[in-house]
Amino acid sequence: MSRIGKQFFFYVLLPLIIGYFIYFFFRPDYWFVQLIDKREPIVTIHELSLIERIFIFSGSDYCWAFSFSSALFIWEGTQHQRFRFLPVIVLITLVGSEFIQHLLKSSFTWDWWDVVAALLAFCLSLVLIRRNYEKK
């Protein structure tokens, strides 16, 4: 597998799959989970620790943000020039998508942990991908 293929798999595809599994298997409010599992939850959301709630409710957001950022930074690395404002555009997109959820509360969930997850994912992606391409 080529270097770009490995990066795409590990930095883009794998985080999307992990985020999907977090959402699918751990989110009690996900419609598909409610459809296939009619049992009462063993533990209520309020009985979970803070770390467990952050993992369950912001982990998939972190994975999505990391995947999105990585895809764009990998693409930038394949170009022969650096796009000065790409990190700013990615950051505005990630944080903006979280704040839009705040405005559309009836359809989406929003909390500060999602914003923190998006910021951490952005920073980690930027450092990892840029470091890889600066070694070239």
NUBA-456576 format. One record per atom (N, C-alpha, C): residue number from 1; atom name; x, y, z; residue in three letters; chain. Coordinates in nm, 3 decimals, always signed. Atoms other than C-alpha are relative to their C-alpha. Layout:
<nodes>
NODE   resi   name        c1        c2        c3   resn   chain
NODE    NUM     CA         X         Y         Z    ALA       A
...
</nodes>
This chain:
<nodes>
NODE   resi   name        c1        c2        c3   resn   chain
NODE      1      N    +0.084    -0.116    +0.000    MET       A
NODE      1     CA    +0.000    +0.000    +0.000    MET       A
NODE      1      C    +0.090    +0.124    +0.000    MET       A
NODE      2      N    -0.080    -0.122    +0.010    SER       A
NODE      2     CA    +0.133    +0.344    -0.086    SER       A
NODE      2      C    -0.007    +0.080    +0.130    SER       A
NODE      3      N    -0.004    -0.084    -0.119    ARG       A
NODE      3     CA    +0.219    +0.603    +0.175    ARG       A
NODE      3      C    -0.130    +0.079    +0.017    ARG       A
NODE      4      N    +0.127    -0.074    -0.004    ILE       A
NODE      4     CA    -0.088    +0.809    +0.085    ILE       A
NODE      4      C    -0.114    -0.093    +0.039    ILE       A
NODE      5      N    +0.104    +0.098    -0.033    GLY       A
NODE      5     CA    -0.304    +0.497    +0.104    GLY       A
NODE      5      C    +0.001    -0.035    +0.148    GLY       A
NODE      6      N    -0.010    +0.030    -0.144    LYS       A
NODE      6     CA    -0.175    +0.414    +0.453    LYS       A
NODE      6      C    -0.049    +0.117    +0.083    LYS       A
NODE      7      N    +0.046    -0.118    -0.074    GLN       A
NODE      7     CA    -0.230    +0.769    +0.571    GLN       A
NODE      7      C    -0.152    +0.014    -0.010    GLN       A
NODE      8      N    +0.145    -0.009    +0.018    PHE       A
NODE      8     CA    -0.580    +0.770    +0.424    PHE       A
NODE      8      C    -0.070    -0.102    +0.089    PHE       A
NODE      9      N    +0.062    +0.103    -0.081    PHE       A
NODE      9     CA    -0.660    +0.443    +0.598    PHE       A
NODE      9      C    +0.005    +0.035    +0.149    PHE       A
NODE     10      N    -0.018    -0.021    -0.143    PHE       A
NODE     10     CA    -0.518    +0.532    +0.940    PHE       A
NODE     10      C    -0.053    +0.134    +0.051    PHE       A
NODE     11      N    +0.039    -0.133    -0.046    TYR       A
NODE     11     CA    -0.601    +0.903    +0.954    TYR       A
NODE     11      C    -0.141    +0.041    -0.044    TYR       A
NODE     12      N    +0.132    -0.040    +0.050    VAL       A
NODE     12     CA    -0.930    +0.919    +0.761    VAL       A
NODE     12      C    -0.102    -0.112    +0.018    VAL       A
NODE     13      N    +0.099    +0.109    -0.001    LEU       A
NODE     13     CA    -1.107    +0.584    +0.720    LEU       A
NODE     13      C    -0.016    -0.063    +0.138    LEU       A
NODE     14      N    +0.008    +0.066    -0.131    LEU       A
NODE     14     CA    -1.023    +0.419    +1.054    LEU       A
NODE     14      C    -0.069    +0.088    +0.105    LEU       A
NODE     15      N    +0.075    -0.082    -0.096    PRO       A
NODE     15     CA    -1.136    +0.718    +1.266    PRO       A
NODE     15      C    -0.150    +0.008    -0.031    PRO       A
NODE     16      N    +0.142    +0.000    +0.034    LEU       A
NODE     16     CA    -1.465    +0.727    +1.072    LEU       A
NODE     16      C    -0.067    -0.129    +0.046    LEU       A
NODE     17      N    +0.055    +0.129    -0.043    ILE       A
NODE     17     CA    -1.521    +0.357    +1.142    ILE       A
NODE     17      C    -0.012    -0.005    +0.152    ILE       A
NODE     18      N    +0.004    -0.001    -0.147    ILE       A
NODE     18     CA    -1.433    +0.397    +1.510    ILE       A
NODE     18      C    -0.112    +0.091    +0.050    ILE       A
NODE     19      N    +0.107    -0.093    -0.039    GLY       A
NODE     19     CA    -1.664    +0.699    +1.540    GLY       A
NODE     19      C    -0.138    -0.060    -0.025    GLY       A
NODE     20      N    +0.128    +0.065    +0.029    TYR       A
NODE     20     CA    -1.944    +0.504    +1.374    TYR       A
NODE     20      C    -0.031    -0.105    +0.107    TYR       A
NODE     21      N    +0.024    +0.104    -0.100    PHE       A
NODE     21     CA    -1.901    +0.214    +1.618    PHE       A
NODE     21      C    -0.030    +0.060    +0.138    PHE       A
NODE     22      N    +0.034    -0.067    -0.127    ILE       A
NODE     22     CA    -1.900    +0.450    +1.917    ILE       A
NODE     22      C    -0.145    +0.044    -0.004    ILE       A
NODE     23      N    +0.137    -0.048    +0.014    TYR       A
NODE     23     CA    -2.221    +0.604    +1.790    TYR       A
NODE     23      C    -0.099    -0.115    -0.001    TYR       A
NODE     24      N    +0.093    +0.111    +0.020    PHE       A
NODE     24     CA    -2.382    +0.276    +1.692    PHE       A
NODE     24      C    -0.016    -0.086    +0.125    PHE       A
NODE     25      N    +0.008    +0.095    -0.110    PHE       A
NODE     25     CA    -2.297    +0.065    +1.995    PHE       A
NODE     25      C    -0.016    +0.063    +0.138    PHE       A
NODE     26      N    +0.002    -0.057    -0.134    PHE       A
NODE     26     CA    -2.284    +0.311    +2.283    PHE       A
NODE     26      C    -0.103    +0.110    +0.021    PHE       A
NODE     27      N    +0.096    -0.110    -0.015    ARG       A
NODE     27     CA    -2.535    +0.588    +2.212    ARG       A
NODE     27      C    -0.141    -0.055    +0.019    ARG       A
NODE     28      N    +0.136    +0.052    -0.022    PRO       A
NODE     28     CA    -2.868    +0.491    +2.372    PRO       A
NODE     28      C    -0.107    +0.081    -0.072    PRO       A
NODE     29      N    +0.099    -0.084    +0.067    ASP       A
NODE     29     CA    -3.044    +0.779    +2.196    ASP       A
NODE     29      C    +0.003    -0.012    -0.152    ASP       A
NODE     30      N    -0.010    +0.018    +0.144    TYR       A
NODE     30     CA    -2.942    +0.666    +1.847    TYR       A
NODE     30      C    -0.121    -0.081    -0.047    TYR       A
NODE     31      N    +0.126    +0.062    +0.043    TRP       A
NODE     31     CA    -3.256    +0.568    +1.653    TRP       A
NODE     31      C    +0.017    -0.147    -0.036    TRP       A
NODE     32      N    -0.018    +0.139    +0.040    PHE       A
NODE     32     CA    -3.108    +0.245    +1.518    PHE       A
NODE     32      C    +0.018    -0.090    +0.122    PHE       A
NODE     33      N    -0.017    +0.077    -0.124    VAL       A
NODE     33     CA    -3.005    +0.127    +1.864    VAL       A
NODE     33      C    -0.135    -0.021    +0.065    VAL       A
NODE     34      N    +0.134    +0.014    -0.057    GLN       A
NODE     34     CA    -3.358    +0.194    +1.988    GLN       A
NODE     34      C    -0.086    -0.096    -0.080    GLN       A
NODE     35      N    +0.077    +0.088    +0.086    LEU       A
NODE     35     CA    -3.499    +0.004    +1.692    LEU       A
NODE     35      C    +0.034    -0.147    +0.024    LEU       A
NODE     36      N    -0.039    +0.140    -0.013    ILE       A
NODE     36     CA    -3.297    -0.317    +1.744    ILE       A
NODE     36      C    +0.008    -0.048    +0.144    ILE       A
NODE     37      N    -0.015    +0.040    -0.140    ASP       A
NODE     37     CA    -3.263    -0.314    +2.123    ASP       A
NODE     37      C    -0.115    +0.061    +0.080    ASP       A
NODE     38      N    +0.120    -0.049    -0.069    LYS       A
NODE     38     CA    -3.601    -0.283    +2.295    LYS       A
NODE     38      C    +0.014    -0.008    +0.153    LYS       A
NODE     39      N    -0.017    +0.013    -0.144    ARG       A
NODE     39     CA    -3.460    -0.361    +2.641    ARG       A
NODE     39      C    +0.027    +0.136    +0.063    ARG       A
NODE     40      N    -0.034    -0.120    -0.076    GLU       A
NODE     40     CA    -3.428    -0.099    +2.908    GLU       A
NODE     40      C    +0.152    +0.006    +0.015    GLU       A
NODE     41      N    -0.145    -0.009    -0.019    PRO       A
NODE     41     CA    -3.072    +0.034    +2.937    PRO       A
NODE     41      C    +0.041    -0.050    +0.138    PRO       A
NODE     42      N    -0.050    +0.051    -0.127    ILE       A
NODE     42     CA    -2.867    -0.134    +3.207    ILE       A
NODE     42      C    +0.041    +0.115    +0.091    ILE       A
NODE     43      N    -0.047    -0.116    -0.073    VAL       A
NODE     43     CA    -2.720    +0.199    +3.312    VAL       A
NODE     43      C    -0.060    +0.124    -0.065    VAL       A
NODE     44      N    +0.051    -0.124    +0.057    THR       A
NODE     44     CA    -2.881    +0.539    +3.271    THR       A
NODE     44      C    +0.117    +0.095    -0.025    THR       A
NODE     45      N    -0.104    -0.096    +0.035    ILE       A
NODE     45     CA    -2.684    +0.828    +3.129    ILE       A
NODE     45      C    +0.052    +0.072    +0.125    ILE       A
NODE     46      N    -0.040    -0.074    -0.120    HIS       A
NODE     46     CA    -2.679    +1.000    +3.468    HIS       A
NODE     46      C    +0.088    -0.084    +0.093    HIS       A
NODE     47      N    -0.084    +0.087    -0.082    GLU       A
NODE     47     CA    -2.505    +0.698    +3.625    GLU       A
NODE     47      C    +0.141    -0.016    -0.056    GLU       A
NODE     48      N    -0.133    +0.010    +0.062    LEU       A
NODE     48     CA    -2.210    +0.722    +3.387    LEU       A
NODE     48      C    +0.093    +0.105    +0.058    LEU       A
NODE     49      N    -0.099    -0.097    -0.044    SER       A
NODE     49     CA    -1.889    +0.892    +3.491    SER       A
NODE     49      C    +0.017    +0.107    -0.108    SER       A
NODE     50      N    -0.024    -0.109    +0.096    LEU       A
NODE     50     CA    -1.784    +1.216    +3.324    LEU       A
NODE     50      C    +0.080    -0.051    -0.119    LEU       A
NODE     51      N    -0.084    +0.054    +0.108    ILE       A
NODE     51     CA    -1.516    +1.031    +3.122    ILE       A
NODE     51      C    -0.083    -0.088    -0.094    ILE       A
NODE     52      N    +0.084    +0.086    +0.084    GLU       A
NODE     52     CA    -1.770    +0.773    +3.001    GLU       A
NODE     52      C    -0.096    +0.082    -0.085    GLU       A
NODE     53      N    +0.091    -0.085    +0.077    ARG       A
NODE     53     CA    -2.016    +1.044    +2.897    ARG       A
NODE     53      C    +0.073    +0.073    -0.111    ARG       A
NODE     54      N    -0.077    -0.069    +0.104    ILE       A
NODE     54     CA    -1.746    +1.237    +2.712    ILE       A
NODE     54      C    +0.033    -0.097    -0.113    ILE       A
NODE     55      N    -0.033    +0.101    +0.102    PHE       A
NODE     55     CA    -1.635    +0.918    +2.532    PHE       A
NODE     55      C    -0.123    -0.033    -0.086    PHE       A
NODE     56      N    +0.120    +0.043    +0.073    ILE       A
NODE     56     CA    -1.991    +0.817    +2.437    ILE       A
NODE     56      C    -0.059    +0.113    -0.083    ILE       A
NODE     57      N    +0.071    -0.107    +0.068    PHE       A
NODE     57     CA    -2.127    +1.157    +2.342    PHE       A
NODE     57      C    +0.089    +0.094    -0.081    PHE       A
NODE     58      N    -0.089    -0.086    +0.079    SER       A
NODE     58     CA    -1.818    +1.337    +2.207    SER       A
NODE     58      C    +0.106    -0.078    -0.076    SER       A
NODE     59      N    -0.101    +0.082    +0.068    GLY       A
NODE     59     CA    -1.597    +1.049    +2.092    GLY       A
NODE     59      C    -0.021    -0.008    -0.149    GLY       A
NODE     60      N    +0.026    +0.008    +0.145    SER       A
NODE     60     CA    -1.769    +1.016    +1.757    SER       A
NODE     60      C    +0.024    +0.135    -0.066    SER       A
NODE     61      N    -0.029    -0.134    +0.055    ASP       A
NODE     61     CA    -1.745    +1.394    +1.706    ASP       A
NODE     61      C    +0.150    +0.020    -0.016    ASP       A
NODE     62      N    -0.145    -0.009    +0.008    TYR       A
NODE     62     CA    -1.374    +1.375    +1.780    TYR       A
NODE     62      C    +0.051    -0.076    -0.123    TYR       A
NODE     63      N    -0.044    +0.083    +0.114    CYS       A
NODE     63     CA    -1.329    +1.094    +1.526    CYS       A
NODE     63      C    -0.035    +0.066    -0.133    CYS       A
NODE     64      N    +0.040    -0.067    +0.124    TRP       A
NODE     64     CA    -1.526    +1.282    +1.260    TRP       A
NODE     64      C    +0.090    +0.120    -0.028    TRP       A
NODE     65      N    -0.082    -0.119    +0.017    ALA       A
NODE     65     CA    -1.330    +1.603    +1.316    ALA       A
NODE     65      C    +0.143    -0.037    -0.038    ALA       A
NODE     66      N    -0.136    +0.045    +0.031    PHE       A
NODE     66     CA    -0.997    +1.417    +1.310    PHE       A
NODE     66      C    +0.007    -0.049    -0.145    PHE       A
NODE     67      N    +0.004    +0.053    +0.136    SER       A
NODE     67     CA    -1.093    +1.237    +0.989    SER       A
NODE     67      C    -0.012    +0.111    -0.104    SER       A
NODE     68      N    +0.021    -0.112    +0.091    PHE       A
NODE     68     CA    -1.216    +1.553    +0.818    PHE       A
NODE     68      C    +0.127    +0.084    -0.014    PHE       A
NODE     69      N    -0.123    -0.081    +0.001    SER       A
NODE     69     CA    -0.907    +1.754    +0.916    SER       A
NODE     69      C    +0.112    -0.075    -0.071    SER       A
NODE     70      N    -0.108    +0.079    +0.058    SER       A
NODE     70     CA    -0.672    +1.473    +0.819    SER       A
NODE     70      C    -0.015    -0.012    -0.151    SER       A
NODE     71      N    +0.022    +0.013    +0.145    ALA       A
NODE     71     CA    -0.831    +1.427    +0.477    ALA       A
NODE     71      C    +0.046    +0.127    -0.072    ALA       A
NODE     72      N    -0.039    -0.124    +0.065    LEU       A
NODE     72     CA    -0.781    +1.792    +0.395    LEU       A
NODE     72      C    +0.150    +0.027    +0.011    LEU       A
NODE     73      N    -0.144    -0.022    -0.016    PHE       A
NODE     73     CA    -0.427    +1.808    +0.535    PHE       A
NODE     73      C    +0.082    -0.099    -0.083    PHE       A
NODE     74      N    -0.067    +0.097    +0.088    ILE       A
NODE     74     CA    -0.329    +1.489    +0.348    ILE       A
NODE     74      C    -0.008    +0.050    -0.144    ILE       A
NODE     75      N    +0.014    -0.055    +0.134    TRP       A
NODE     75     CA    -0.469    +1.642    +0.030    TRP       A
NODE     75      C    +0.098    +0.116    -0.021    TRP       A
NODE     76      N    -0.092    -0.112    +0.010    GLU       A
NODE     76     CA    -0.271    +1.959    +0.097    GLU       A
NODE     76      C    +0.144    -0.049    -0.016    GLU       A
NODE     77      N    -0.136    +0.054    +0.008    GLY       A
NODE     77     CA    +0.044    +1.750    +0.146    GLY       A
NODE     77      C    +0.035    -0.058    -0.135    GLY       A
NODE     78      N    -0.027    +0.054    +0.133    THR       A
NODE     78     CA    +0.005    +1.597    -0.198    THR       A
NODE     78      C    +0.015    +0.109    -0.105    THR       A
NODE     79      N    -0.014    -0.112    +0.093    GLN       A
NODE     79     CA    -0.003    +1.940    -0.361    GLN       A
NODE     79      C    +0.143    +0.052    +0.007    GLN       A
NODE     80      N    -0.136    -0.052    +0.003    HIS       A
NODE     80     CA    +0.315    +2.118    -0.454    HIS       A
NODE     80      C    +0.013    +0.136    +0.068    HIS       A
NODE     81      N    -0.006    -0.126    -0.072    GLN       A
NODE     81     CA    +0.229    +2.423    -0.250    GLN       A
NODE     81      C    -0.082    -0.013    +0.127    GLN       A
NODE     82      N    +0.074    -0.001    -0.124    ARG       A
NODE     82     CA    +0.102    +2.493    +0.097    ARG       A
NODE     82      C    -0.107    +0.109    -0.010    ARG       A
NODE     83      N    +0.111    -0.095    +0.001    PHE       A
NODE     83     CA    -0.235    +2.664    +0.131    PHE       A
NODE     83      C    -0.006    +0.066    +0.138    PHE       A
NODE     84      N    -0.021    -0.073    -0.126    ARG       A
NODE     84     CA    -0.180    +2.928    +0.397    ARG       A
NODE     84      C    -0.123    +0.000    +0.090    ARG       A
NODE     85      N    +0.120    -0.016    -0.080    PHE       A
NODE     85     CA    -0.541    +2.960    +0.509    PHE       A
NODE     85      C    -0.078    -0.132    +0.020    PHE       A
NODE     86      N    +0.072    +0.127    -0.016    LEU       A
NODE     86     CA    -0.640    +2.590    +0.496    LEU       A
NODE     86      C    -0.026    -0.034    +0.146    LEU       A
NODE     87      N    +0.030    +0.030    -0.141    PRO       A
NODE     87     CA    -0.597    +2.534    +0.872    PRO       A
NODE     87      C    -0.110    +0.089    +0.058    PRO       A
NODE     88      N    +0.103    -0.092    -0.050    VAL       A
NODE     88     CA    -0.812    +2.840    +0.942    VAL       A
NODE     88      C    -0.137    -0.042    -0.053    VAL       A
NODE     89      N    +0.126    +0.043    +0.060    ILE       A
NODE     89     CA    -1.081    +2.720    +0.702    ILE       A
NODE     89      C    -0.050    -0.128    +0.065    ILE       A
NODE     90      N    +0.038    +0.126    -0.065    VAL       A
NODE     90     CA    -1.079    +2.371    +0.855    VAL       A
NODE     90      C    -0.050    +0.027    +0.142    VAL       A
NODE     91      N    +0.039    -0.030    -0.138    LEU       A
NODE     91     CA    -1.097    +2.510    +1.208    LEU       A
NODE     91      C    -0.136    +0.070    +0.006    LEU       A
NODE     92      N    +0.130    -0.069    +0.004    ILE       A
NODE     92     CA    -1.385    +2.745    +1.123    ILE       A
NODE     92      C    -0.111    -0.098    -0.036    ILE       A
NODE     93      N    +0.101    +0.099    +0.039    THR       A
NODE     93     CA    -1.570    +2.457    +0.956    THR       A
NODE     93      C    -0.035    -0.091    +0.117    THR       A
NODE     94      N    +0.025    +0.091    -0.112    LEU       A
NODE     94     CA    -1.528    +2.226    +1.256    LEU       A
NODE     94      C    -0.075    +0.067    +0.114    LEU       A
NODE     95      N    +0.064    -0.070    -0.112    VAL       A
NODE     95     CA    -1.617    +2.476    +1.525    VAL       A
NODE     95      C    -0.134    +0.057    -0.044    VAL       A
NODE     96      N    +0.126    -0.053    +0.052    GLY       A
NODE     96     CA    -1.884    +2.636    +1.308    GLY       A
NODE     96      C    -0.109    -0.105    -0.008    GLY       A
NODE     97      N    +0.101    +0.107    +0.008    SER       A
NODE     97     CA    -2.057    +2.302    +1.253    SER       A
NODE     97      C    -0.056    -0.034    +0.138    SER       A
NODE     98      N    +0.049    +0.024    -0.136    GLU       A
NODE     98     CA    -2.080    +2.259    +1.629    GLU       A
NODE     98      C    -0.093    +0.113    +0.045    GLU       A
NODE     99      N    +0.084    -0.112    -0.041    PHE       A
NODE     99     CA    -2.222    +2.608    +1.685    PHE       A
NODE     99      C    -0.130    +0.006    -0.079    PHE       A
NODE    100      N    +0.126    +0.007    +0.076    ILE       A
NODE    100     CA    -2.477    +2.559    +1.407    ILE       A
NODE    100      C    -0.097    -0.095    +0.070    ILE       A
NODE    101      N    +0.086    +0.093    -0.074    GLN       A
NODE    101     CA    -2.608    +2.264    +1.610    GLN       A
NODE    101      C    -0.066    +0.071    +0.118    GLN       A
NODE    102      N    +0.056    -0.076    -0.113    HIS       A
NODE    102     CA    -2.659    +2.505    +1.899    HIS       A
NODE    102      C    -0.122    +0.081    -0.046    HIS       A
NODE    103      N    +0.111    -0.078    +0.053    LEU       A
NODE    103     CA    -2.887    +2.716    +1.678    LEU       A
NODE    103      C    -0.118    -0.089    -0.040    LEU       A
NODE    104      N    +0.104    +0.093    +0.045    LEU       A
NODE    104     CA    -3.081    +2.410    +1.556    LEU       A
NODE    104      C    -0.028    -0.106    +0.107    LEU       A
NODE    105      N    +0.011    +0.092    -0.113    LYS       A
NODE    105     CA    -3.141    +2.254    +1.896    LYS       A
NODE    105      C    -0.107    -0.108    -0.017    LYS       A
NODE    106      N    +0.107    +0.099    +0.011    SER       A
NODE    106     CA    -3.459    +2.076    +1.797    SER       A
NODE    106      C    +0.044    -0.126    -0.074    SER       A
NODE    107      N    -0.042    +0.115    +0.080    SER       A
NODE    107     CA    -3.276    +1.849    +1.553    SER       A
NODE    107      C    +0.134    -0.058    +0.042    SER       A
NODE    108      N    -0.137    +0.043    -0.031    PHE       A
NODE    108     CA    -2.925    +1.823    +1.699    PHE       A
NODE    108      C    +0.030    +0.015    +0.149    PHE       A
NODE    109      N    -0.049    -0.018    -0.137    THR       A
NODE    109     CA    -2.738    +1.795    +2.024    THR       A
NODE    109      C    +0.122    +0.090    -0.005    THR       A
NODE    110      N    -0.115    -0.089    -0.005    TRP       A
NODE    110     CA    -2.477    +2.047    +2.130    TRP       A
NODE    110      C    +0.048    +0.009    +0.144    TRP       A
NODE    111      N    -0.059    -0.032    -0.129    ASP       A
NODE    111     CA    -2.241    +2.086    +2.419    ASP       A
NODE    111      C    +0.146    +0.041    -0.020    ASP       A
NODE    112      N    -0.137    -0.051    +0.009    TRP       A
NODE    112     CA    -1.901    +2.233    +2.493    TRP       A
NODE    112      C    +0.101    -0.111    -0.022    TRP       A
NODE    113      N    -0.095    +0.111    +0.018    TRP       A
NODE    113     CA    -1.735    +1.891    +2.500    TRP       A
NODE    113      C    +0.019    -0.032    -0.148    TRP       A
NODE    114      N    -0.013    +0.022    +0.145    ASP       A
NODE    114     CA    -1.807    +1.856    +2.128    ASP       A
NODE    114      C    +0.094    +0.102    -0.063    ASP       A
NODE    115      N    -0.090    -0.104    +0.050    VAL       A
NODE    115     CA    -1.630    +2.186    +2.062    VAL       A
NODE    115      C    +0.143    -0.032    +0.040    VAL       A
NODE    116      N    -0.133    +0.038    -0.048    VAL       A
NODE    116     CA    -1.335    +2.074    +2.275    VAL       A
NODE    116      C    +0.053    -0.118    -0.081    VAL       A
NODE    117      N    -0.041    +0.116    +0.079    ALA       A
NODE    117     CA    -1.326    +1.741    +2.089    ALA       A
NODE    117      C    +0.042    +0.042    -0.141    ALA       A
NODE    118      N    -0.034    -0.048    +0.135    ALA       A
NODE    118     CA    -1.324    +1.922    +1.753    ALA       A
NODE    118      C    +0.133    +0.073    +0.001    ALA       A
NODE    119      N    -0.126    -0.074    -0.009    LEU       A
NODE    119     CA    -1.041    +2.152    +1.864    LEU       A
NODE    119      C    +0.119    -0.095    +0.021    LEU       A
NODE    120      N    -0.109    +0.096    -0.025    LEU       A
NODE    120     CA    -0.830    +1.863    +1.998    LEU       A
NODE    120      C    +0.029    -0.084    -0.125    LEU       A
NODE    121      N    -0.018    +0.079    +0.122    ALA       A
NODE    121     CA    -0.889    +1.657    +1.683    ALA       A
NODE    121      C    +0.071    +0.082    -0.107    ALA       A
NODE    122      N    -0.064    -0.090    +0.096    PHE       A
NODE    122     CA    -0.792    +1.953    +1.465    PHE       A
NODE    122      C    +0.149    +0.014    +0.030    PHE       A
NODE    123      N    -0.141    -0.020    -0.038    CYS       A
NODE    123     CA    -0.470    +2.015    +1.658    CYS       A
NODE    123      C    +0.083    -0.126    -0.023    CYS       A
NODE    124      N    -0.074    +0.125    +0.019    LEU       A
NODE    124     CA    -0.365    +1.649    +1.659    LEU       A
NODE    124      C    +0.019    -0.031    -0.148    LEU       A
NODE    125      N    -0.009    +0.026    +0.143    SER       A
NODE    125     CA    -0.440    +1.609    +1.291    SER       A
NODE    125      C    +0.102    +0.093    -0.066    SER       A
NODE    126      N    -0.092    -0.098    +0.058    LEU       A
NODE    126     CA    -0.252    +1.927    +1.200    LEU       A
NODE    126      C    +0.145    -0.036    +0.032    LEU       A
NODE    127      N    -0.137    +0.034    -0.042    VAL       A
NODE    127     CA    +0.056    +1.823    +1.399    VAL       A
NODE    127      C    +0.048    -0.127    -0.069    VAL       A
NODE    128      N    -0.042    +0.129    +0.058    LEU       A
NODE    128     CA    +0.063    +1.462    +1.274    LEU       A
NODE    128      C    +0.021    +0.009    -0.151    LEU       A
NODE    129      N    -0.009    -0.003    +0.146    ILE       A
NODE    129     CA    -0.001    +1.532    +0.907    ILE       A
NODE    129      C    +0.109    +0.096    -0.046    ILE       A
NODE    130      N    -0.103    -0.096    +0.041    ARG       A
NODE    130     CA    +0.216    +1.841    +0.876    ARG       A
NODE    130      C    +0.139    -0.054    +0.032    ARG       A
NODE    131      N    -0.131    +0.058    -0.036    ARG       A
NODE    131     CA    +0.501    +1.663    +1.056    ARG       A
NODE    131      C    +0.042    -0.105    -0.102    ARG       A
NODE    132      N    -0.030    +0.102    +0.100    ASN       A
NODE    132     CA    +0.478    +1.374    +0.809    ASN       A
NODE    132      C    +0.047    +0.062    -0.131    ASN       A
NODE    133      N    -0.036    -0.060    +0.127    TYR       A
NODE    133     CA    +0.495    +1.605    +0.508    TYR       A
NODE    133      C    +0.120    +0.090    +0.007    TYR       A
NODE    134      N    -0.121    -0.082    -0.014    GLU       A
NODE    134     CA    +0.769    +1.826    +0.646    GLU       A
NODE    134      C    +0.126    -0.086    +0.006    GLU       A
NODE    135      N    -0.113    +0.092    +0.000    LYS       A
NODE    135     CA    +0.992    +1.517    +0.679    LYS       A
NODE    135      C    +0.044    -0.034    -0.142    LYS       A
NODE    136      N    -0.030    +0.037    +0.141    LYS       A
NODE    136     CA    +0.980    +1.471    +0.298    LYS       A
NODE    136      C    +0.128    +0.061    -0.047    LYS       A
</nodes>
